[in-house]
Amino acid sequence: MLKERVVETFCNAVDREVKLELACNENETTGFESPSMIKSCDSCTQCGVATESGYHWERCVFYGKTF
């Protein structure tokens, strides 16, 4: 089951609060959640994550972090 949530946090790359939409898979039997993956950010065009060729989340300062 896909579990989604929104997190507001300070981003040093754009020097302000940003809204991150995150999603993770949740195992209904065990309750185990996979690491959250970033679906979108309200400022990804300002920090270089969003380019003409798509989104490059590995450039995001929150990539791989736990929320």
Sequence and secondary structure as in RCSB ss.txt:
>XXXX:A:sequence
MLKERVVETFCNAVDREVKLELACNENETTGFESPSMIKSCDSCTQCGVATESGYHWERCVFYGKTF
>XXXX:A:secstr
 EEEEEEEEEETTTTEEEEEEEEEEB TTT  B   EEEEETTHHHHTSEETTEE GGGSTTTT   
